[in-house]
Amino acid sequence: MKLHRESKGTITVATILFIILGALAIYFLEMWSLVIILPLLVIYSLVFWFFRVPNREILDHKENVIAPVDGKVVMIKEVEEDEFIKGKAIQVSIFMSPLNVHICRYPVSGNVIYKKYHPGKYLVAWHEKSSTENERTTVAVESLTNHKVVFRQIAGYVARRIVFYCNEGDTAKAGHEFGFIKFGSRMDVFLPLDTEIVCKIGDITKGGLDVIARMKDE
């Protein structure tokens, strides 16, 4: 199983803790040490599972808006996007549980024209205000269909580390990685009002594969 590059520090700490706690359990509990070691082994295995990198065949897209993450669609609504678009947009929000793959992918192809990191709170990721009050990053892409698409990584109550690798001027390719969020979190995508939304609330998405919307080619 391939592991994400962001796993190195977390797995190193988890390995050290597993060895120390396992050794202490064997020393003090002897035959009863399995009561401690087995749950620790499950948690240790989940750390590796969290940082897995699935092998996915990413296709080329123009009009299609691709799910940026694995998760569950929890919101589709018309909103005011005040940071970059400064006007009305359709917001599609996808919530990731700690068990989902947490690679963040470009939802559209085009050119990166804006990026910004915002420190903030750690409200639960499904809270509506988390989009504007939590720690987050905002990225905007000028799509191949000549639309401005904004997407936002949002830290949740558990997630305390957001990573994004893109820079202004970079080429964005729909479905390809631009960042990572550790543990439970959320991603919002803000689309033009005339976008055809093909997903619905409750849908389970696979990042880089599932089409969530289609934009008109201008």
Steps between C-alpha positions, in 0.01 A plus 500: 500500500640839401503762777464875462804721552323676788500173697868502594485701824173351625608141434838558668330629816239222490773234464697634796188515718393150396840355590519680836144421607528141378825448691351648818193278465715187462721599794220580745212279380686200358238256361227765529695741284296401192206688653701816434705397197212385278304830520828688446566288192157586360561874553850470353360328191235772459775762484647321198153459348429871536808597297436253217532618141254312276596423142249686283494560126441875459348609169520838324202730558380833366134566587484243779547597865662209681455406866809647672494250788358171620203564725131581525318793338347691792401832341386637163371857516524848351724723713695826495870425450661813641871420487572470128188474284332778704159395385255214484618145434384143549678339794555124501646371828651156554569370852786257564501264796833391655472173301480667158797558271602859578681593181361830363468527122428776251128494409562666161780546248645842425743745663538584869432872539464536879604326822479603863529337844269614780558416869178445689282292730443122509123465487375158396552474124131457412410827676390756238715778653815287475533618138576855616615465862721187513865469405489467122665559165338654195611428143352640179546361149418659165349193336535384141138610454600856604329487839645591838464203734585534869565207734583495866668252734346527847648364821251328730488426872750215459698624198773740610728504199422617148759469224475643149774490240366722222618851413354778290586436137500121535310286252206325665394158375161370614537198726871555571628571851555850630495442876419285801305535826581288803197326653131599481429814298307653211539650154274763344480569126343825376365486145325741257123523538436347156698186586313171462525320834490123449561388859251517787518526877594164648703382201829325581781631282837368391751776446639529149239266353142612559344787305307732733409776251538622142577855389402659172785545256539870430 
